Amino acid sequence: MNATRTQSAPASAPGTTATAVVTGLGVAAPNGCGIEDYWRATLRGESGIGRITRFDPSGYPCRLAGEVSGFDPAAHIPGRLMPQTDHMTRLALAATGWALADAGADPAALEEFGMSVVTANAFGGFEFGHRELEKLWSRGGKHVSAYQSFAWFYAVNTGQISIRHGMRGPSGVLVSEQAGGLDAAGQARRHIRKGTPFVVTGGVDGALSPWGWVAYLSGGQVSTGEDPARAYLPFDTGAAGWVPGEGGAIIIVEEEAAARARGAAQIYGEIAGYSSGIDPAPHTGRPPALPRVVRQALADAGLEPGDIGVVFADAAGLPELDAAEAAAITEVFGPRAVPVTAPKTMVGRLASGGSALDTATAFLALRDQVIPPTVHVTDPAGPAAHLDLVLAARETPLTSALVLARGTGGFTAALVLRTAG
């Protein structure tokens, strides 16, 4: 028998500045699944980057990735969903289950139109599509799965999450590559302020199949390094590209009064400020968007630069982009004025999942009052020499954090988080 749905606690009236708080986190990352396993590995500096195992990478110039290992989808999602889902959707569904459990939230007991799903995605189901293309060309169209019609699509994670949990409120998907996880969180806060009390957000991505790998390599920015400890070195003199990865985080966002009324298991903190922008076209002479976006996010949160306890950097791993980010941080905060970290050096760049994972990591940092490390970087270069780059886990009082993300094509976003009042 289905559980009886009850009316969720009333959220603030639409149009008010309702407070959007985070009550649950679900992580699927190359160095750990579940928030506690991931967090322990991250604080210890344990990397999940290694040689690709899901296909033979020997014929490609780049052979390292951050793979989510040891994940058994059959242990986390119903068997009926297995033939219709890509690997990254299975990760998203599992992470959603973990986030809901962490929040102490039972969707069956909440009002279905009071729950929204807003995720970010950059690739869709590349691995699923690769398999179906193989069937098409080797065996013919009759052997292509009917599920291909949606399993490849960017919005598939939002759709599968909403269907599985009966979430029928206003939903959507953001497609802005690495910036997507922050854009989704910003959209989730808009839904909260418009009167939806409960939003599932975040991003889980990945395209670690030969077809997806060719797409990664086409941009010419992926590291060709063979040593997992030296291939992805943002802000370092040895920076020569980034390492792709898969996974991300799902985040439960609620209106604060409604979360407290239902007895949320905990409140990690608040989504206090958000802004986004697009970099100008090259050779226009116009400045990059990042400094402006950071200032707008701080203003949106009602904070000054000196209020921020840590910056989670985008950390592109490319000298020109790293220099631009370091210069932007220094411009806004001053030289060595704020700790800067990039724990994604342990997992790679996860496309839309990357900034969602950084957001979850920032909330864990606020919870435990510790900044996770940037591993492998040994020789900060150029403008990065003016950063207080955190190279080992650092215990420090924290009340707020800034998360930065930049995506291919100029997407730029900043998210301000702070502890609950």
C-alpha positions in Angstrom: 0.0 0.0 0.0 1.3 3.5 -0.9 2.0 5.8 2.0 -0.6 8.6 2.4 0.7 11.9 1.2 0.2 14.8 3.6 0.3 18.5 2.9 3.8 19.7 3.6 4.4 22.5 6.0 3.6 25.8 4.4 6.5 27.6 2.7 6.8 31.4 2.7 4.4 33.2 0.4 5.5 33.4 -3.2 7.5 36.6 -3.9 9.1 36.8 -0.4 12.8 36.2 0.2 12.3 32.8 1.7 15.5 31.2 3.0 16.7 28.2 0.9 18.6 25.7 3.2 20.3 22.5 2.4 19.2 19.5 4.4 20.5 16.5 2.5 23.6 15.5 0.5 24.2 12.5 -1.8 27.6 12.0 -3.3 28.8 9.6 -6.1 32.5 10.5 -6.7 35.6 8.7 -8.0 37.1 8.7 -4.5 34.0 7.6 -2.6 30.3 7.1 -2.7 28.1 8.4 0.2 29.1 11.6 1.9 31.1 10.1 4.8 33.2 7.8 2.6 33.8 10.6 0.2 34.6 13.1 2.9 37.1 10.9 4.7 38.9 10.1 1.4 38.9 13.8 0.5 40.4 15.0 3.8 43.0 12.3 3.5 43.9 13.5 0.0 43.0 10.2 -1.6 42.7 10.4 -5.4 40.2 8.5 -7.5 42.0 9.3 -10.8 43.6 6.4 -12.7 43.9 4.6 -16.0 40.5 4.1 -17.6 39.1 0.6 -17.0 35.7 0.8 -18.6 37.1 0.5 -22.1 40.6 0.1 -23.6 42.1 3.6 -23.8 45.4 2.5 -25.3 44.6 3.8 -28.7 43.9 7.4 -27.4 46.4 10.1 -26.5 44.7 10.6 -23.1 44.2 7.6 -20.9 43.4 8.8 -17.4 40.0 9.6 -15.8 38.2 9.7 -12.5 35.9 6.6 -12.5 33.4 5.8 -9.8 34.5 2.3 -8.8 32.8 -0.3 -6.7 29.3 1.0 -7.6 26.7 -1.7 -7.9 23.6 -0.1 -9.4 21.4 -3.2 -8.8 21.9 -2.6 -5.1 20.4 0.9 -5.3 17.7 1.1 -8.0 14.9 -1.2 -9.1 15.6 -3.9 -11.7 12.9 -2.4 -14.1 15.1 0.7 -14.4 18.3 -1.1 -15.4 17.5 -1.5 -19.1 16.3 2.1 -19.5 19.1 4.0 -17.8 22.6 5.1 -18.6 25.4 4.7 -16.0 25.3 8.3 -15.0 21.5 8.2 -14.4 22.0 5.2 -12.2 24.5 7.2 -10.2 22.1 10.1 -10.0 19.3 7.9 -8.8 21.5 6.3 -6.1 22.8 9.7 -5.0 19.2 11.0 -4.8 18.3 8.1 -2.5 21.3 8.9 -0.3 20.4 12.6 -0.2 16.8 11.9 0.7 17.9 9.6 3.5 20.4 12.1 4.7 17.7 14.7 4.9 15.3 12.4 6.7 12.7 13.1 4.0 10.1 10.6 2.7 8.7 11.9 -0.6 5.7 9.6 -0.2 4.7 11.7 2.9 5.1 15.1 1.2 2.8 16.9 -1.2 3.6 15.8 -4.7 3.2 19.3 -6.3 5.4 20.8 -3.5 8.4 18.9 -4.7 10.6 20.0 -7.6 13.6 18.5 -9.4 16.2 20.8 -11.0 19.4 19.1 -12.1 22.3 20.0 -14.4 23.7 17.8 -17.1 26.3 18.4 -19.9 26.4 15.1 -21.8 23.3 13.1 -21.3 23.5 9.3 -21.6 26.6 9.0 -23.8 27.4 5.5 -22.8 23.9 4.3 -23.4 23.8 6.0 -26.8 27.2 4.4 -27.7 25.8 0.9 -27.1 22.7 1.6 -29.2 24.7 3.0 -32.0 26.8 -0.1 -32.0 23.6 -2.2 -32.3 22.3 0.1 -35.1 25.4 -0.3 -37.3 26.2 -4.0 -36.5 22.7 -5.5 -36.2 20.2 -3.1 -37.6 17.5 -0.6 -36.3 15.2 -3.3 -34.9 17.8 -4.0 -32.3 18.0 -0.5 -31.0 16.4 0.0 -27.6 13.2 2.0 -27.4 14.7 3.6 -24.3 17.2 5.3 -26.5 14.5 7.9 -27.2 15.1 9.4 -23.7 18.1 7.7 -22.0 20.5 9.9 -23.9 18.8 13.2 -23.2 20.2 15.9 -20.9 16.9 16.1 -18.9 16.8 12.3 -18.2 18.1 12.6 -14.6 15.5 15.1 -13.7 12.8 13.0 -15.3 13.9 9.7 -13.7 14.2 11.2 -10.3 10.9 13.0 -10.5 9.1 9.9 -11.7 10.6 7.5 -9.2 9.8 9.8 -6.2 6.5 11.2 -7.4 7.8 14.8 -7.5 5.5 16.8 -9.7 6.4 20.4 -8.9 8.1 22.8 -11.4 11.2 21.1 -12.7 13.9 21.4 -15.3 17.5 20.9 -16.4 20.4 23.3 -16.8 22.9 22.7 -19.5 26.0 24.9 -18.9 28.8 22.4 -18.5 31.0 22.8 -15.4 28.9 25.8 -14.2 25.7 23.7 -14.4 25.7 22.5 -10.8 25.8 26.1 -9.5 23.2 27.2 -12.0 20.9 24.4 -10.9 21.3 25.4 -7.2 20.5 29.0 -8.2 17.3 27.8 -9.9 16.4 25.7 -6.9 16.6 28.8 -4.7 14.2 30.6 -7.2 11.7 27.8 -6.8 11.9 28.0 -3.0 11.3 31.8 -3.2 8.4 31.2 -5.5 6.7 29.0 -2.9 7.9 25.4 -3.7 9.1 24.1 -0.3 11.2 21.1 -1.4 13.7 20.9 -4.3 16.0 18.1 -5.4 19.0 19.7 -7.2 22.6 19.1 -8.1 24.3 17.4 -11.0 25.7 14.0 -12.0 27.5 13.6 -15.2 29.9 11.4 -17.1 30.7 10.2 -20.6 33.4 7.6 -20.1 32.8 5.5 -23.3 34.7 5.6 -26.5 32.1 7.9 -28.1 32.1 10.2 -25.1 35.9 10.1 -24.9 36.3 11.4 -28.5 34.0 14.3 -27.5 36.2 15.1 -24.5 39.4 15.0 -26.6 38.0 17.2 -29.4 38.5 20.3 -27.3 42.3 19.7 -27.0 42.3 20.5 -23.3 42.5 17.1 -21.7 45.8 16.2 -20.1 48.0 13.6 -21.9 49.9 12.8 -18.6 50.3 9.2 -17.6 51.0 9.7 -13.9 47.7 10.2 -12.0 49.6 12.3 -9.5 50.9 14.7 -12.1 48.3 14.8 -14.9 45.9 17.4 -13.4 47.8 20.3 -11.7 45.7 23.5 -11.6 47.6 26.6 -10.6 50.9 24.7 -10.9 53.9 25.4 -13.2 53.2 21.9 -14.5 49.6 22.5 -15.5 49.0 21.0 -19.0 45.3 20.2 -19.1 42.6 18.5 -17.0 41.4 15.0 -16.4 37.8 14.1 -17.0 35.7 12.3 -14.4 32.2 11.1 -13.7 29.8 11.5 -10.9 28.7 14.5 -8.8 26.2 15.2 -6.1 22.5 15.5 -5.4 21.4 18.2 -2.9 18.1 18.6 -1.1 17.1 22.2 -0.8 14.1 23.3 1.4 12.4 26.4 2.6 13.8 26.8 6.1 10.5 27.0 8.0 9.1 24.0 6.2 12.3 22.0 6.8 12.2 22.8 10.5 8.5 22.1 10.7 8.9 18.6 9.2 11.8 17.8 11.5 14.7 17.8 9.0 17.6 15.6 10.1 20.0 18.5 9.9 20.5 21.8 8.2 23.9 22.1 6.6 23.5 25.8 5.7 22.0 28.3 3.4 22.3 29.0 -0.3 22.9 32.7 0.4 24.0 34.2 -2.9 24.2 33.3 -6.6 25.2 34.9 -9.8 26.1 33.9 -13.3 27.4 35.4 -16.5 29.1 34.6 -19.9 32.7 35.5 -20.8 33.0 37.8 -23.8 34.1 36.5 -27.1 37.9 36.2 -27.5 39.9 39.2 -28.8 37.1 41.7 -27.9 39.2 43.4 -25.2 36.4 43.1 -22.7 37.2 41.7 -19.3 36.3 38.2 -18.2 33.0 37.7 -16.3 34.3 36.1 -13.2 35.2 39.1 -11.0 31.8 40.7 -11.8 30.0 37.5 -11.1 31.8 37.0 -7.8 30.9 40.5 -6.6 27.3 40.1 -7.7 27.0 36.8 -5.7 28.5 38.4 -2.6 26.1 41.3 -2.9 23.2 38.9 -3.4 24.2 37.3 -0.1 24.7 40.6 1.7 28.3 39.8 2.4 31.7 41.5 1.9 34.8 39.7 0.5 36.2 39.6 4.0 33.3 37.6 5.2 34.2 34.6 3.0 36.1 31.8 4.8 37.1 29.7 1.8 36.9 29.8 -2.0 36.4 26.5 -3.9 38.1 27.2 -7.2 37.1 26.1 -10.7 40.7 25.0 -11.3 40.8 24.5 -15.0 44.3 23.0 -15.1 45.2 25.2 -18.1 47.8 27.9 -17.6 45.8 30.7 -19.2 42.5 29.9 -17.5 44.2 29.3 -14.1 45.9 32.6 -14.4 42.6 34.4 -15.1 40.9 32.7 -12.2 43.8 33.5 -9.8 43.8 37.1 -11.0 40.0 37.4 -10.4 40.2 36.0 -6.9 43.1 38.4 -6.1 41.2 41.3 -7.6 38.2 40.7 -5.4 39.8 39.5 -2.2 43.3 40.8 -2.3 46.6 38.9 -2.3 46.6 35.7 -0.1 43.5 37.2 1.7 41.3 34.1 1.6 42.1 30.3 1.6 41.5 28.8 -1.9 41.1 25.0 -2.5 40.4 22.7 -5.4 39.6 19.2 -4.1 38.6 18.2 -7.6 42.3 17.4 -8.2 41.3 14.1 -6.5 38.4 13.3 -8.9 38.9 15.2 -12.1 36.5 17.7 -13.8 33.0 16.1 -13.7 31.3 18.6 -16.1 28.0 19.6 -14.4 28.7 17.2 -11.6 31.9 19.0 -10.7 30.4 22.2 -9.3 27.6 20.2 -7.6 30.2 18.1 -5.9 32.1 21.2 -4.9 28.9 22.6 -3.4 28.4 19.4 -1.3 32.0 19.5 -0.3 31.7 23.1 0.8 28.8 22.3 3.0 30.8 19.4 4.6 33.6 21.9 5.2 31.2 24.3 6.9 29.8 21.4 9.0 33.2 20.2 10.2 35.1 23.5 10.2 37.9 22.1 7.9 39.1 23.0 4.4 39.9 20.0 2.2 43.2 20.0 0.3 44.3 20.6 -3.2 46.4 17.5 -3.8 49.4 17.1 -6.2 50.1 20.8 -6.7 53.6 21.6 -5.6 54.7 24.7 -7.4 52.0 27.4 -7.8 52.7 29.5 -10.8 52.3 33.1 -11.9 49.3 34.9 -10.4 48.6 31.7 -8.4 51.6 32.6 -6.3 49.3 35.3 -4.8 46.7 32.7 -3.7 46.6 31.1 -0.3 46.3 27.7 -1.9 45.3 25.0 0.7 47.6 22.0 0.0 46.8 20.1 3.2 43.6 19.8 5.1 43.3 22.9 7.3 41.1 23.2 10.4 39.7 26.8 10.7 36.5 28.6 11.8 34.2 28.8 8.8 30.8 30.5 8.5 30.7 31.0 4.7 32.1 29.6 1.5 32.3 30.7 -2.2 32.1 28.1 -5.0 33.3 29.1 -8.5 32.7 27.3 -11.8 33.4 28.0 -15.4 32.1 25.9 -18.3 33.2 25.5 -21.9 31.8 28.3 -24.0 32.2 31.0 -21.3 29.6 29.9 -18.7 30.6 31.4 -15.4 28.8 31.0 -12.0 29.4 31.8 -8.3 27.5 30.4 -5.3 27.8 31.7 -1.8 27.0 29.3 1.1 26.8 30.1 4.8 25.9 28.3 8.0 22.3 28.4 9.1 21.4 31.3 11.4 
